[in-house]
Amino acid sequence: MNTSSLLPRRRRNEVQEHFASQLIQREATRSQPAPYSPGLTPIVSNLRPHCLARERLRLWRPLVSRSDANPEGQSISLPEADVKRVFEVLSRAWADGTHETYGSGLLVYHVFCDLRNIPESQRAPASSILMSSFIASLAGSYSASAISNYVHGICAWHTLHGVTWQLDKKEMDALLKGAERLAPPSSKRKKRRPFTVGLICKVSEKLNLNDSFDAAVFACLTTCFYAAARLGEFTVPRLDSFNPTEHVTRQSLRVEKDRNGLEITVLHLPRTKSAQVDGEDVYWSRQEGPSDPYAALENHLRVNEPLDNQHLFTYKHKTGLRPLTKQAFLKRIATAAREAGEEPLQGHGIRIGATLEYLLRGVSFEAMKVLGRWASDAFIRYLRKHAQIMAPYIQANPELHQAFSHLVMSGNSTQGRR
């Protein structure tokens, strides 16, 4: 079917040139797929059922998928159930949020192919010239990070369905670098400012800690901050997505004592970015002042009384009990920040602020690396990425500034030798 039959002729050229600039709305709160955007509507195909973005990686199929043949083309007698099991295990390699991002990329890719009448047999395996043309068409309309995510999504789609992915990496990297230089100013994120203890205290003054929702939000904020954790580890992406085997519950909490007899609150995260199977522990201790995570959590547990098997930050709602979603958390914190005369910050600013707070308290870089659960190279990259935020504060402490510079420069020299 020719793509032009789906669109008025006078609009076809406009769509071809402009479709890459259309924003793909995230479906975090949906259980049913929304209609496609006008400029991002693929040709109807049995290979691509209309589904949620997070389901496309699994449900959208290439023309030829995984076979039970060896590289020489000889059939290997495997039960069909074994081949399906490979698919099921592979599909768990990516987190839910990654599935959603990659699904958005797949939509853009197939609309691109539709508009250029690319046959199904040439979409997977994708050739270098096709992928190069795809990247070049997006450059100047999308951010470099979005384009990179889309390319990784198409690669993941190939991998999941057993299709060979063999592209010229140097050419891909060069194209992505060019796309970064051509990215429109509107696509570039503002520098992520850090949360501070002072800001958290100001936010607390604008919250009603006797209100079930506000109590859960503030407990989540202070816990996430002093545990130096990712916000996504303490919240759920959607109201219907809570899973006790993947998300924190009240049962995940325990209190331990260090060798000096001081109490430490420990929370087991069943599944994290770097520990998909066994999860990881995060921990924090009492703090002075209104930002004390122990007091905030104790208040939340008193107000909302979540059960052991419920999400830790479950709160009472007029429709029943609800797990705390990331979107609801950020919206409430933004409102409270504005009421306090502050600019709303992004969720990642919690982890930046926690890192900065602990460093300024004299925690060593090595100890901070353990607390934040970073691999060595990842921590160095993290420090370099946020150096413009951290350095002015760290420079106030000559010893810390020297250690910061040494660690980052060592990381640069190590990468240079690779």
C-alpha atoms as one frame of an Amber mdcrd trajectory, in Angstrom:
protein
   0.000   0.000   0.000   1.300   3.452  -0.842   1.567   5.822   2.105   0.088
   8.696   0.110  -3.283   6.939   0.073  -3.557   7.584   3.801  -2.928  11.333
   3.588  -4.223  14.246   1.489  -1.736  14.742  -1.357  -1.098  18.363  -0.446
   0.020  17.299   3.053   2.275  14.387   2.132   5.428  16.455   1.582   4.751
  18.439   4.732   4.458  15.257   6.784   7.607  13.786   5.219   9.619  16.821
   6.249   7.990  17.504   9.598   6.992  14.188  11.150  10.247  13.921  13.102
   9.402  17.035  15.096   6.138  15.624  16.461   6.206  14.872  20.166   5.347
  11.339  21.231   3.232  11.469  24.364   4.264   8.998  27.020   1.607   6.524
  28.024   2.579   6.214  31.677  -0.984   6.313  32.987  -2.714   4.399  30.152
  -3.879   0.806  30.019  -5.257   1.182  26.457  -3.377   2.742  23.521  -4.298
   6.268  22.484  -4.906   7.153  18.826  -1.743   7.846  16.854  -0.706  11.450
  16.304  -1.630  12.764  12.812   1.995  12.919  11.621   2.959   9.620  13.258
   0.381   7.150  12.014   1.850   3.962  10.534   0.279   2.009   7.696  -2.027
  -0.685   9.050  -0.157  -3.989   9.185  -0.682  -7.372  10.811   2.965  -7.162
  11.850   2.328  -4.030  13.908  -0.868  -4.164  16.003  -2.054  -0.951  17.661
  -0.778  -1.288  21.226   0.856   0.694  24.024   4.351   2.033  23.343   5.802
  -0.221  26.030   4.397  -3.302  24.238   5.745  -2.560  20.741   9.166  -4.114
  21.273   7.456  -7.458  21.943   4.337  -7.298  19.773   5.661  -5.612  16.630
   7.285  -8.319  14.525   9.775  -8.189  11.652   8.901 -10.122   8.514  11.386
 -12.852   9.442  11.998 -13.657  13.105  14.193 -16.015  15.090  14.652 -19.444
  13.512  15.973 -22.743  14.853  18.610 -23.002  12.124  22.380 -22.796  12.575
  24.589 -20.300  10.671  24.857 -22.789   7.780  21.073 -22.875   7.453  20.683
 -26.378   8.831  17.625 -26.886  11.031  18.208 -27.742  14.694  15.463 -29.873
  16.193  14.328 -27.708  19.100  10.794 -27.756  20.501   8.846 -24.597  19.667
   8.488 -23.972  23.410  12.289 -23.669  23.714  12.437 -21.016  20.988   9.597
 -19.104  22.657  11.427 -19.316  25.980  14.426 -17.544  24.434  12.111 -14.713
  23.402  10.503 -14.470  26.857  13.851 -14.333  28.672  15.294 -11.769  26.246
  12.222  -9.549  26.625  13.049  -9.140  30.323  16.459  -7.644  29.535  15.039
  -4.103  29.390  13.245  -2.170  32.133   9.620  -1.064  31.648  10.610   2.548
  31.013  13.157   1.437  28.410  10.491  -0.621  26.639   8.374   2.523  26.403
  11.198   4.687  25.031  12.228   2.019  22.535   8.584   1.569  21.500   8.400
   5.269  20.641  11.506   4.869  18.496  10.003   1.892  16.666   6.946   3.952
  15.769   9.063   6.757  14.307  11.211   4.215  12.419   8.281   2.443  10.779
   6.524   5.696   9.838   9.823   6.769   8.263   9.905   3.489   6.305   6.212
   3.835   5.335   6.776   7.306   3.916   9.650   6.009   1.798   7.894   2.791
   0.721  10.564   0.591   2.316   9.413  -3.045   2.008   9.145  -5.181   5.135
  12.037  -7.390   4.034  14.397  -4.373   4.141  13.297  -3.053   7.542  14.873
  -5.960   9.420  17.710  -6.578   9.123  18.187  -2.851   8.631  21.002  -1.824
   6.297  23.571   0.832   7.146  22.262   3.188   4.478  18.685   2.866   5.762
  19.693   3.585   9.370  21.985   6.411   8.280  19.125   7.988   6.331  16.814
   7.530   9.335  19.238   9.307  11.692  19.912  12.088   9.190  16.162  12.707
   8.737  15.720  13.229  12.486  18.781  15.453  12.931  17.796  19.045  13.548
  14.332  18.162  14.849  15.039  15.747  17.716  17.568  15.893  20.525  20.682
  13.756  20.093  19.726  11.660  23.123  16.269  10.920  21.666  17.770   9.850
  18.330  20.328   7.674  20.123  17.556   6.038  22.165  15.569   5.347  19.000
  18.557   3.695  17.312  19.151   1.560  20.406  15.451   0.677  20.348  15.651
  -0.562  16.757  18.762  -2.552  17.682  16.931  -4.080  20.677  13.996  -4.973
  18.410  16.384  -6.841  16.111  17.985  -8.646  19.054  14.704  -9.628  20.675
  13.323 -11.119  17.458  16.555 -12.850  16.460  17.457 -10.616  13.508  21.119
  -9.836  12.817  22.220  -6.263  13.621  25.373  -5.432  11.670  25.921  -1.748
  11.068  28.967   0.471  10.614  29.497   1.676  14.193  31.887   4.480  13.192
  29.348   5.877  10.742  26.540   5.603  13.313  28.638   7.374  15.968  29.590
  10.147  13.529  25.948  10.650  12.517  24.849  10.836  16.155  27.601  13.381
  16.841  26.371  15.434  13.886  22.795  15.149  15.171  23.974  16.479  18.518
  25.403  19.588  16.851  22.203  20.103  14.843  19.825  19.560  17.783  17.336
  22.456  18.136  17.713  24.611  21.269  14.194  23.661  22.347  15.246  20.005
  22.618  18.087  20.664  25.046  17.318  20.173  28.720  18.076  22.816  31.263
  20.897  21.987  33.643  19.483  19.849  36.410  19.797  21.833  39.609  20.310
  19.929  42.854  17.828  19.623  45.674  19.252  20.946  48.932  18.333  20.435
  52.560  17.141  24.044  52.630  14.828  23.502  49.669  13.424  20.314  51.214
  12.645  22.251  54.406  10.889  24.976  52.390   8.836  22.366  50.549   7.818
  20.760  53.852   6.306  24.059  54.974   3.955  23.996  51.965   2.807  20.428
  52.567   0.147  19.263  54.992   1.843  16.306  56.631  -1.464  15.181  58.138
  -2.814  14.750  54.599  -2.337  11.210  53.304  -0.929  12.199  49.904   1.386
  14.908  51.204   2.657  12.600  53.962   3.582   9.949  51.373   5.207  12.497
  49.041   7.381  14.041  51.764   8.431  10.662  53.147   9.421   9.592  49.651
  11.377  12.817  49.035  13.416  12.668  52.242  14.010   8.921  52.003  15.162
   9.182  48.399  17.422  12.149  49.221  19.237  10.679  52.207  19.490   7.247
  50.562  21.011   8.941  47.463  18.624   6.822  45.403  16.916   7.172  42.065
  13.358   8.477  42.310  12.130   5.691  40.032  13.278   3.148  42.625  10.854
   4.541  45.232   7.836   5.213  43.002   5.840   3.288  40.404   5.426   4.375
  36.757   1.648   3.822  36.686  -1.144   3.229  39.181  -1.709  -0.268  37.812
   1.950  -1.287  37.641   2.756  -2.036  41.294   4.426  -5.420  41.690   5.737
  -6.470  45.141   8.532  -8.451  43.479   9.808  -5.322  41.713   8.817  -2.339
  43.887   9.494  -1.368  47.498   7.018  -2.507  50.135   6.681  -1.883  53.848
   8.030  -5.392  54.337  11.261  -4.251  52.643  12.092  -2.043  55.662  14.292
  -3.047  58.550  16.324  -1.270  61.224  19.905  -2.230  62.009  22.584  -0.864
  64.342  26.153  -0.041  63.507  29.105  -0.918  65.768  28.531   2.281  67.737
  24.937   1.348  68.485  23.473   3.960  66.120  20.295   2.996  64.298  20.363
   2.768  60.500  17.213   2.294  58.427  17.704  -0.213  55.610  15.359  -0.639
  52.661  15.700  -3.519  50.230  15.008  -2.632  46.610  13.796  -5.871  44.981
  14.960  -4.825  41.527  17.246  -2.029  40.356  18.920  -0.923  37.160  22.149
  -2.735  37.993  20.687  -5.606  40.066  17.724  -6.992  38.153  17.575 -10.321
  40.028  18.651  -9.902  43.652  18.075  -6.175  44.078  20.094  -3.909  46.389
  19.915  -2.357  49.856  19.825   1.391  50.482  20.172   2.934  53.904  20.021
   6.194  55.821  20.040   7.508  59.368  18.258  10.159  61.431  18.940  13.794
  60.556  18.547  17.065  62.400  15.684  19.372  61.452  12.518  19.137  59.319
  14.184  17.049  56.590  14.692  14.050  58.902  13.723  11.001  56.791  13.064
   8.872  59.869  10.417  11.285  61.177   8.893  11.762  57.715   8.601   8.025
  57.148   7.218   7.410  60.639   4.578  10.097  60.008   3.625   8.558  56.647
   3.271   5.079  58.173   1.057   6.523  60.915  -1.172   8.490  58.528  -1.503
   5.923  55.727  -0.900   2.575  57.457   0.261   0.624  54.376   0.225  -3.153
  54.789   3.423  -5.193  54.615   2.774  -6.338  51.049   1.671  -2.941  49.733
   3.846  -0.295  48.100   5.856   1.464  50.792   4.478   4.868  49.822   0.853
   3.791  49.451  -1.533   6.585  50.434  -5.252   6.905  51.074  -7.310   8.298
  48.196 -11.024   8.893  47.825 -11.150   5.945  45.411  -9.125   3.677  47.703
  -5.437   3.045  48.359  -2.929   4.161  45.732   0.790   3.515  45.191   2.792
   6.711  44.695   3.559   7.302  41.017   6.561   9.286  39.828   4.331  11.684
  37.912   2.115  12.436  40.931   5.186  12.929  43.132   6.865  15.390  40.772
   3.672  17.368  40.224   3.107  17.835  43.968   6.728  18.775  44.671   6.658
  21.300  41.802   3.516  22.945  43.198   4.995  23.148  46.705   8.272  24.564
  45.364   6.450  27.311  43.460   4.424  28.187  46.551   7.725  28.477  48.427
   9.039  30.882  45.789  11.423  28.321  44.306  11.834  27.014  40.776  10.529
  23.441  40.417  13.334  20.915  40.031  13.531  17.629  38.181  13.515  14.271
  39.927  17.142  13.550  39.104  18.063  16.666  41.073  17.379  14.667  44.247
  20.302  12.340  43.592  22.560  15.196  42.485  21.688  17.113  45.659  22.223
  14.076  47.878  25.666  13.498  46.379  26.601  17.133  46.874  25.273  17.174
  50.468  27.245  14.111  51.519  30.446  15.318  49.834  30.207  18.661  51.605
  29.760  16.812  54.899  33.131  15.218  54.355  32.055  11.823  53.025  34.858
  10.512  50.815  34.381   9.898  47.124  34.912   6.175  47.659  32.267   6.048
  50.404  29.879   8.109  48.262  30.396   5.719  45.389  29.279   2.846  47.629
  26.350   4.800  49.103  25.122   5.795  45.646  25.657   2.247  44.317  27.799
   3.286  41.347  30.320   1.258  39.421  33.684   3.059  39.337  33.469   4.363
  35.763  29.809   5.317  36.173  30.603   7.463  39.221  33.391   9.283  37.400
  31.075   9.966  34.464  28.414  11.175  36.898  30.819  13.625  38.551  32.004
  14.982  35.217  28.438  15.347  33.967  27.452  17.450  36.972  30.795  19.161
  37.533  29.352  22.608  36.737  26.858  22.165  39.565  29.175  20.565  42.094
  32.475  22.313  41.504  31.539  25.795  42.832  30.487  24.235  46.145  33.336
  21.761  46.314  35.841  24.541  45.641  34.890  26.020  49.010  36.657  23.000
  50.528  40.262  22.890  49.186  40.832  19.246  50.175  37.589  18.117  48.611
  38.273  20.188  45.497  41.690  18.569  45.121  40.240  15.076  45.516  37.449
  15.903  43.045  39.900  17.150  40.410  42.214  14.175  40.905  39.412  11.632
  40.583  37.901  13.210  37.466  41.282  13.711  35.764  42.250  10.117  36.570
  39.026   8.974  34.969  39.803  11.007  31.849  43.285   9.532  31.505  41.969
   6.011  32.039  39.354   6.455  29.325  41.993   7.897  27.014  44.020   4.666
  27.277  41.088   2.472  26.242
